[in-house]
Amino acid sequence: MQTPLPRRIIHLDMDAFYASVEILDNPTLRGRPVVVGGSCQRGVVSAASYEARKYGIRSALPIAMARKLCPQAVFLPVRMARYQELSQRIMAIFARFTPLVEPLSLDEAFLDVTASQTLLGTAEEIAARIRMLVREETGLTVSAGVASSKLVAKIASDLDKPDGLTIVPAGSEEEFLAPLPIARLWGVGAATRKTLALLGVKTIGDLKKLPPRILAAKLGKLGPLLVDSARGIDLRPVEPEREAKSIGNEETFATDLFDLRRIEQELLALCTRVGRRARRHGLRGRTVTLKLKYRDFTQITRSRTLPAASDDEQTLYTTGRDLLAKTEAGSRPVRLLGLSLSSLETAERGQLSLFSPTTKKEKCRRHLSHAIDAISSRFGEGAILPGKLLATEKE
Amino acid sequence: MSLIFNISRDDFLSGLASLQNVTGKKGTIAILSNLLIESQSDAIRMTATDLEIGIRNTLPAEILSEGAITLPAKKLFELVRESDAAMIHIEILENNWAKITCDSTDYKLAGMPSDEYPAFPEYDEKNLVSLNSDDLKELIDKTIFSVAQEGESQFNLTGILVEKESTEGRNKLRMVSSDGHRLSLMEKEVESDIGLLKMEKTILIPRKGMQEIKKFCEAGSVVQLCFEEKQAVLKTEQSVIVIRLMNGDFPDYRNIIQVVNKAKYFELNRMKIMTSMKRMNLFTEDRYNAVQFEIANNKLILSSQSMDIGSAKDELAIAYEDAPLKLGFNGKYFVETLQVMSSDTVKAYINSEESPCMIQGEEDPGFISIIMPMKI
């Protein structure tokens, strides 16, 4: 019997993606600290160029803090559409080498190239070619890690950033991981790190020296999992295209909202976006979920199942407003509002319903939605809006 | 004094079996997973309820001492089922313990006091109307399969609609069910005087209640039925079931039936299409069971495909000479409808890819099935 080929997995991670795109589009920024992030006072850093990172600026740091750390940095707003465009081009490059591409976000993906090797060269060669193609075709750099599992590949890609390539030959995973700090492993946060430090564990190698019994006693279920990780054992497959489970949008407000009418306006804006996204993907959902975060960060969700799957923003809005009425919105300051549609089904292939959608009014509304979608996609989001939302624009 | 009785094992077993479905399993109220057992002159009366449905039956027994107790329904059923004794002896001891003797085996089973058991709903015997149980069973059989699953659709579709109609001295009972994608209607002429049945309000009986009614119908040839403000009551000689009616309205099914244009149809052999459809269902995707229909020139081509498995195709001769049609249906819906019918030849009225399809058969008087196509 033939032993199966050891898996070869590449983890690709764009270097400071958003910031790099901004520099690409405006070369005068090259060499300067660039920070991309939210525009309102509560925004956080979405990405920082490597120059900015020298000042201690990291993702998720409040913008205000970043300004203090490095006042001379260039602060830019997020241009999601542009990043998405480049992301698509980069993912398309990945897809030339294997159908098994699992995107984790716009700028990061796992590739399983085990089977591609007979045709396209070793995993190391493929990783090098991908890095070259991304640079040539987009002008951006990507770091790569090649290993026999997702876990090790991801740790490897991060090791030599930016513009690095780290290869972990099959069989040498343990050796590779041993000297690295324990925090590199998934599942090790501040608390676990502290517990382990007390046991004298600083590196991944140290972890393996501990008797499993002690580890299990101190860490519970996480213990054996970490030992596997320390050995580089991670059997999770690369899963291409995860099917969307829900479509949702949420908004953190610049200042907390008190006025119910104002909150309803924001809700309508969310419903418009969610409806449009659902229609664009040809999906309809049966469950509407409203998410609300109050000023004190307590978060609640309220959901309702619709009689029939829908992609219509009016239906979403009426349902959302009913759900909103069950919350303390209006009497308690609201910091964040979100709306999502789940229990999705494909609109095109769905089973037709006996009772619902064919009323004349609903047919009209469906036509209207499609017309609005067409206008928005041609003239941009916001080219046509419900009247209620125009009022917000003015405010 | 506390309850002591002897009872035939077989009688006891069938009595216990009939109550199993309505004893609480979710455990919200502990005592609901128990049965109430009370002595009568020469019988015991057993009661079970899940607060939606209550069933009470009377079994002949030798009462040695009068009393009442509640005992765990499932355990009691299991131990009687496993016993091969002809007679079972039950004796209630202190603190609600029951000593159960089946031949050489002794059990001690912990019970709960009978006075904590919820009261059985009251009803007025005068309202009861006798019905042929086969008629009632047929009405249920031909509609229950298309009731919506709970949580799958609107709440008001999770039950069967019951209606009566009296014209020119002829009495009809009608049941209708729908899960939003298909609808089944069965009406049947009955000999009893259902004019006395109080049915002013929408009568919607939940699926589970209907299943229990069906079991009642299998037990004897005549049942007695009445509807009251909030409940349906069905009685046989030894048992009574009280079902809480669902609140709500049923969608306007008449309108749906009326809009079906009966000009265009095809005829087909029921058994042939049913078996073919079962074959197609082997290759459908789980979620929708989509089977493609291509109808033209006295030919019906059925096909299905699943991304993971492969595809299937079948060709059947039918009577159809109208414009060609290509549409999709949930294969499961077709099979379930054809299964309850008995005609050799059935007619399927189809107008377009998006309009409801009605299925009827000559030897299935009173039965209408409507199935919505799916977009393919």
Chai-1 contact restraints between the chains, C-beta under 6 A:
chainA,res_idxA,chainB,res_idxB,connection_type,confidence,min_distance_angstrom,max_distance_angstrom,comment,restraint_id
A,P307,B,Q154,contact,1.0,0.0,6.0,A-B,restraint_1
A,E348,B,K375,contact,1.0,0.0,6.0,A-B,restraint_2
A,R349,B,K375,contact,1.0,0.0,6.0,A-B,restraint_3
A,Q351,B,H181,contact,1.0,0.0,6.0,A-B,restraint_4
A,Q351,B,M374,contact,1.0,0.0,6.0,A-B,restraint_5
A,L352,B,M372,contact,1.0,0.0,6.0,A-B,restraint_6
A,L352,B,P373,contact,1.0,0.0,6.0,A-B,restraint_7
A,L352,B,M374,contact,1.0,0.0,6.0,A-B,restraint_8
A,S353,B,G180,contact,1.0,0.0,6.0,A-B,restraint_9
A,L354,B,G180,contact,1.0,0.0,6.0,A-B,restraint_10
A,L354,B,L183,contact,1.0,0.0,6.0,A-B,restraint_11
A,L354,B,I256,contact,1.0,0.0,6.0,A-B,restraint_12
A,L354,B,M372,contact,1.0,0.0,6.0,A-B,restraint_13
A,F355,B,P251,contact,1.0,0.0,6.0,A-B,restraint_14
